[in-house]
Amino acid sequence: MSFFPGKDPALGEARASDAIEQVIVPRSIDLGDFRVHRALPSAQPRLVGPFILFDHAGPAVFRAACGVDVRPHPHIGLATVTFLFDGEIMHRDSLGVVAPIRPGEINWMTAGRGIVHSERTASERRAHGDLLHGLQLWVALPAAKEEMDPAFAHHGVNDFPMVRDHGKSVRVMIGTLYGERSPLATTSETVFADATLDPGAELPIDASHEERALYVVSGEIDIMGDRFGAHTLLVLRPGDPITLKATVSAHLVIVGGAPMDGPRYIWWNFVSSRKERIDAAKAEWRSGRFSAVPGETEFIPLPERNAPPQIM
């Protein structure tokens, strides 16, 4: 699951647009202290490049003694991408990694054949209350890499190249964009960038990546006369370059990459090209055969539900 304690991946909503291939209005989940906007999976099952899940949480203000508490839980067949705009989360996993993530940084956790992790607000930040605003994305692994060894990588904010020009700033977090390349290693062609625009600034999006989408974090943008506000995922038509314009100060992210090498099944925290592999992972978690997270005694039980894996 994402570090945001929302529901399992489920369908969102969609509406049509002449300017782009698909407009996805996320399903919002109210968690009391904050909301999670889930853009992927969507009503029309799909991936955008390798991205199979897209969660946007917050902004949230936690009261004293409150915070994020996601107990240890397993993943297979994917990599999680955690990116914060505000706040801090402490990551712990079954490899023995203990690593905080702060705004502008990236945690890239490769599940491969199986990993277990927890994500929590540290006690020193919890004492007086805290803020939280960020994204967690899931990247499906290529079929040939689904059973690779689990791994964890952390990159600080200064690791990523920044492009600035005429009222816009774009930090290239993953992949290659605007002539800059991120140092983060991936298993397939993947792109993720964080962009801010002043009112009236224009941002070209070329067609060098076959599958691309824009998510409006805040503000409003105009594409060919159509305006789109916050919490909207815009899936662009393959092969068509566009230029968007900020009607007010805007914050957005760009995601995409090469199409996946076939459909993927998704169930709870498991992603695989093979349904039987997800069934095996269920049995492994139920019987306690995943590795434990050092220092953690809690865990999230396997959901007791009979819904089949969703195919994407």
C-alpha positions in Angstrom: 0.0 0.0 0.0 1.1 3.6 -0.2 2.4 5.2 2.9 -0.9 7.1 3.1 -3.3 4.8 5.0 -6.0 4.9 2.4 -8.0 2.1 0.8 -6.6 -0.5 -1.6 -6.1 0.5 -5.2 -9.5 1.0 -6.8 -11.0 2.6 -9.9 -11.2 6.4 -10.2 -13.3 8.5 -12.5 -12.8 9.8 -16.0 -14.2 12.4 -18.4 -13.3 13.1 -22.0 -11.4 16.0 -23.5 -10.7 17.0 -27.1 -7.3 18.4 -26.3 -5.9 15.3 -24.6 -6.4 11.5 -24.6 -7.9 11.2 -21.2 -8.8 13.4 -18.2 -8.8 11.6 -14.9 -10.5 13.1 -11.9 -9.1 11.3 -8.8 -11.2 9.5 -6.3 -10.8 11.3 -3.0 -10.5 9.4 0.3 -11.1 11.4 3.6 -8.8 10.1 6.3 -9.7 12.6 9.0 -6.5 14.6 9.2 -6.1 14.8 5.5 -7.3 13.5 2.1 -5.8 11.2 -0.5 -6.5 11.8 -4.2 -6.0 8.5 -6.1 -5.6 9.2 -9.9 -4.4 5.7 -10.8 -5.8 3.1 -11.1 -8.6 4.8 -13.0 -12.0 4.0 -14.4 -10.4 3.0 -17.7 -7.8 0.5 -16.5 -4.4 1.6 -17.8 -0.8 2.4 -16.9 1.0 5.6 -17.9 4.4 4.3 -19.0 5.3 2.1 -16.0 3.2 4.0 -13.5 0.3 1.9 -12.2 -0.6 3.8 -9.0 -0.7 7.6 -8.4 -1.6 8.9 -4.9 -1.5 12.6 -3.9 -2.0 13.2 -0.1 -2.6 16.4 1.7 -1.6 19.0 2.4 -2.2 17.9 6.0 -1.6 19.4 9.4 -1.3 16.8 12.2 -2.1 17.6 15.8 0.4 16.9 18.5 0.9 13.1 19.0 -0.6 12.4 15.5 1.1 11.5 12.3 1.5 8.7 9.7 1.6 5.2 11.0 1.7 2.5 8.3 2.6 -0.8 9.8 4.9 -3.3 8.0 3.4 -4.6 4.8 4.7 -6.4 1.7 5.2 -5.6 -1.9 6.2 -7.6 -5.0 6.7 -6.8 -8.7 7.0 -3.0 -8.4 9.0 0.0 -7.2 7.6 2.6 -4.9 8.4 6.3 -5.5 7.9 8.5 -2.5 8.2 12.3 -3.0 7.3 14.9 -0.5 6.4 18.6 -0.9 6.2 19.1 2.9 6.8 17.1 6.0 8.9 14.0 6.7 8.4 10.3 6.8 10.7 7.6 8.3 11.1 4.5 6.1 12.1 1.1 7.5 12.3 -2.1 5.5 13.3 -5.7 5.6 16.7 -5.0 4.1 17.5 -3.1 7.4 17.3 0.3 5.8 16.2 3.2 8.1 15.9 6.4 6.1 13.9 9.6 6.5 12.6 11.3 3.4 12.2 15.1 3.3 10.8 17.6 0.7 12.4 17.4 -2.7 14.0 14.0 -2.1 13.1 10.6 -3.5 12.9 7.2 -1.9 12.9 4.5 -4.6 12.2 1.1 -3.1 12.4 -1.9 -5.5 10.2 -4.7 -4.2 11.3 -7.3 -6.9 10.6 -10.8 -5.5 9.5 -9.3 -2.2 10.1 -6.6 0.4 8.4 -5.5 3.6 8.4 -1.9 4.9 6.8 0.5 7.3 6.4 4.3 7.0 5.8 6.5 10.1 6.1 10.0 11.5 9.2 10.0 13.7 8.5 10.6 17.4 10.4 13.9 17.6 8.2 15.4 14.8 5.1 13.8 16.2 5.5 15.5 19.6 4.4 18.9 18.5 2.4 18.1 15.4 3.7 18.0 11.8 2.8 18.8 8.2 2.5 16.3 5.3 2.0 16.8 1.6 3.3 14.5 -1.1 3.0 11.8 -3.7 3.5 8.1 -3.7 3.7 6.4 -7.1 4.0 2.7 -8.0 6.1 1.7 -11.0 5.5 -1.7 -12.4 8.7 -3.7 -13.1 9.4 -5.2 -16.5 8.4 -8.9 -16.6 12.1 -10.0 -16.8 12.8 -7.9 -13.6 9.8 -8.8 -11.5 11.8 -11.3 -9.4 14.9 -9.2 -9.1 16.5 -8.7 -5.7 14.8 -6.1 -3.5 16.7 -2.8 -3.1 16.4 0.7 -1.8 17.8 4.0 -3.1 17.6 7.5 -1.6 18.5 10.7 -3.5 18.7 14.1 -1.9 17.2 17.3 -3.4 20.6 18.5 -4.7 21.1 15.3 -6.7 18.5 16.3 -9.3 19.0 18.8 -12.2 16.9 21.9 -12.3 15.8 23.7 -15.5 14.7 27.4 -15.1 13.5 29.7 -17.8 11.0 32.5 -18.3 8.9 32.0 -15.1 9.1 28.3 -14.9 11.2 25.8 -12.9 11.4 22.1 -13.6 13.3 19.6 -11.5 14.0 16.3 -13.3 13.5 13.6 -10.7 13.5 10.5 -12.9 14.7 10.0 -16.4 15.5 12.6 -19.1 13.7 15.8 -19.8 14.6 19.2 -21.2 18.1 18.0 -21.9 18.8 17.0 -18.3 19.1 13.5 -16.8 18.3 12.3 -13.3 20.9 10.1 -11.6 18.3 7.8 -10.3 18.6 4.3 -11.9 15.4 2.6 -13.2 14.6 -0.7 -14.8 12.7 0.8 -17.8 12.3 4.1 -19.5 10.6 6.3 -16.9 10.1 10.0 -16.5 9.0 12.1 -13.4 9.5 15.8 -13.1 8.3 18.5 -10.6 7.4 21.8 -12.2 6.3 25.3 -10.9 5.0 28.0 -13.2 4.4 31.7 -12.6 1.1 33.2 -14.0 1.3 33.3 -17.7 4.4 31.1 -18.0 4.3 28.5 -20.8 5.7 24.9 -20.6 6.3 22.8 -23.7 5.9 19.1 -23.4 7.5 17.3 -26.3 6.7 13.8 -27.6 10.0 12.1 -26.9 8.4 9.8 -24.3 5.6 7.7 -25.8 3.3 7.8 -22.8 3.0 11.0 -20.8 0.6 12.5 -18.2 0.4 15.8 -16.3 -1.0 16.0 -12.8 -2.0 19.5 -11.5 -1.0 19.7 -7.8 -2.3 23.2 -7.4 -3.3 26.2 -9.5 -4.7 26.1 -13.0 -3.3 25.5 -16.5 -4.6 26.0 -20.0 -4.1 23.5 -22.8 -5.5 24.6 -26.2 -8.2 26.7 -24.6 -9.3 24.1 -22.0 -8.6 24.9 -18.4 -7.7 22.3 -15.8 -7.4 22.9 -12.0 -5.9 21.1 -9.1 -6.2 17.3 -8.6 -6.5 16.4 -12.3 -4.5 13.9 -14.2 -4.2 14.7 -17.9 -3.1 11.8 -20.1 -1.6 13.2 -23.3 -2.0 11.7 -26.8 1.1 9.7 -27.9 3.2 11.6 -30.5 1.6 15.0 -30.0 3.7 17.7 -28.5 1.8 20.4 -26.6 2.4 23.6 -24.8 0.5 24.4 -21.6 0.1 27.8 -20.0 -0.4 28.7 -16.3 -3.4 30.9 -15.8 -2.3 31.5 -12.2 0.7 30.2 -10.2 0.7 26.5 -10.9 2.4 23.4 -9.5 2.4 20.2 -11.6 4.2 17.0 -12.1 5.0 15.1 -15.3 5.0 11.3 -15.4 5.4 8.7 -18.1 7.8 6.6 -20.1 7.8 3.6 -22.4 4.7 1.4 -22.5 4.9 -1.7 -20.4 5.7 -5.1 -21.9 2.2 -6.4 -21.4 -0.7 -6.1 -18.9 -0.2 -6.2 -15.2 -2.4 -7.6 -12.4 -2.7 -5.5 -9.2 -4.1 -6.8 -5.9 -3.6 -5.0 -2.6 0.2 -4.3 -2.5 1.1 -6.8 -5.2 1.8 -6.2 -8.9 2.7 -8.9 -11.4 2.4 -10.0 -15.0 1.2 -13.4 -13.7 -2.0 -13.9 -11.7 -0.6 -17.0 -10.1 2.4 -15.0 -8.7 0.0 -12.7 -6.8 -1.8 -15.8 -5.4 1.6 -17.1 -4.2 2.5 -13.8 -2.6 -0.8 -13.9 -0.7 0.1 -17.3 0.7 3.6 -16.1 1.6 2.3 -13.1 3.6 -0.4 -15.1 5.3 2.1 -17.8 6.4 4.8 -15.3 7.5 7.4 -16.2 4.9 8.3 -12.6 4.0 11.3 -11.2 5.8 10.6 -9.0 8.8 11.4 -5.3 9.3 14.1 -5.1 12.1 12.7 -3.3 15.2 9.1 -3.6 14.1 6.7 -6.0 15.8 3.4 -5.0 14.1 2.2 -5.9 10.7 -0.8 -5.4 8.4 -2.7 -8.7 7.9 -3.6 -9.9 4.5 -7.0 -8.5 3.5 -9.8 -11.1 3.7 -11.6 -10.5 0.5 -12.3 -12.5 -2.6 -12.0 -9.8 -5.3 -9.8 -11.1 -8.2 -6.7 -9.1 -9.1 -7.5 -6.1 -11.4 -5.8 -6.3 -14.8 -4.2 -3.1 -16.1 
